[in-house]
Amino acid sequence: MASFHVMAGAAGRYNQVAVRKIGFSDVIAALREGARDFWEKPSHYFFLCLIYPIVGVVLATWTSGNNALPLLFPLMSGFALLGPIAALGLYEISRRREVGMDASWRRAFEVRRSPAMPSIVVLGIWLFALFIAWLLCAKALYVSLFGPDAPASMSVFFNDVFNTDQGMKLMLWGNLIGLAFAIVALATTVVAFPLLLDRDVGVVAAIEASARTLMTNPLQILFWGLIVAVLLVLGSIPIFAGLAVVVPILGHATWHLYRKVVEPDASLSAQTVQSYSPAR
């Protein structure tokens, strides 16, 4: 695994990444810069991100059956845990724009050439594991309150959730457990994926840098997490269509937030850009 730069960086050793203290204005600026990046070529990113509303509709359709109804809200909310993986192509576009390279939407797929891809895969597996754990916890909570039987119909299900004491407990504890999962995901990946695309530092250094980002800027990063959650909810109304705009803006904004939080290493960044970019 070490030869694939998973546990350590390209040099085979662990290097701690320097993290800055930022303000709320930096978070807002990152969001503004992400929106600016999107509006420069909105048609490209809209096409690239059609997958997000499509996936949302598929999830809603799949859970429309009675047996899967209890997983409707956990699937929809838990899908946000996988957002950093889904935005990899957007980070790559932002990285290429920053150094003056071709940043057309097709270049989003150049992420597969990254020397840090093994670390990116491991980090992605971690988020998938977190997603599955969230679904299992949500299912267990529902069963503990309503029993193992599937709801008789969608109307019965919504009545049970919104008009019963068990439903109130389900929403309360479900939101608290979901918040805990979201904070874990934020703490371990808030800058990890952009960092790995920018530098082949290894998955341990990337996760540790994300954790220190949260510890150094707790209110600011939680504020960023709140912004992400609110925009994803708004983008899901109606029928997830807004996600085709919200997701690329958040993806670009995440890259800019990474740049504001993590101290640059010009030599490593330049070397990474040259190492996996094809001739153009």
HUJO-V912077 format. One record per helix or strand of 3 or more residues. SS is the DSSP state (a for helix, b for strand). FROM is the first residue (numbers start at 0). TO is the last residue. If there is no record, write none. Layout:
ss->SS from->FROM to->TO
ss->SS from->FROM to->TO
This chain:
ss->a from->1 to->3
ss->a from->23 to->39
ss->a from->41 to->47
ss->a from->49 to->61
ss->a from->65 to->85
ss->a from->87 to->97
ss->a from->104 to->112
ss->a from->116 to->145
ss->a from->153 to->162
ss->a from->164 to->188
ss->a from->191 to->197
ss->a from->202 to->215
ss->a from->217 to->234
ss->a from->242 to->260
ss->a from->265 to->275
